Amino acid sequence: MENNAITKQQTKATAHESASADSELYKLGTFITAAFAGAIGLWSLVCLSSAMISGGGPVALVKSMFSAITGS
């Protein structure tokens, strides 16, 4: 007869496995940061184009910006 004993093996997390998990978290954080930066960039383009359309074009927008800065 064969002896079929159930053995328990202890597993330990190595430094390599821990570093891999940290690396994955950094990748996720980088992706989330890039997604928010992209969304803010798109929103700024929408706002700028809206200002150009309602202000009469890019030249009028620049004139309005300088008059707002100088107070005239």
C-alpha positions, -999 to +999 in steps of 0.1 A: +000+000+000+010+035-006+012+061+022-009+091+010-003+116+038-015+151+034+013+176+041+010+212+048+036+235+032+042+269+046+046+296+020+064+328+027+061+360+006+095+369-008+108+403-014+104+398-051+066+391-048+062+422-025+081+444-050+059+431-078+027+441-059+042+476-053+050+479-090+015+470-100+001+497-076+025+523-090+013+514-125-023+518-114-016+551-098+002+563-129-027+553-151-053+571-128-031+603-127-028+603-165-065+597-169-073+627-147-047+649-164-062+639-198-097+648-186-085+682-173-067+688-206-099+680-226-120+702-204-095+731-208-097+728-246-135+728-245-135+759-223-110+777-245-129+769-277-161+780-261-145+813-251-132+818-287-166+811-302-185+834-279-158+861-279-155+866-316-124+847-324-089+842-311-078+879-317-107+892-297-100+867-270-064+879-267-075+915-266-100+908-239-073+889-219-049+919-220-077+944-212-086+922-182-050+921-170-043+958-174-077+969-162-086+991-192 
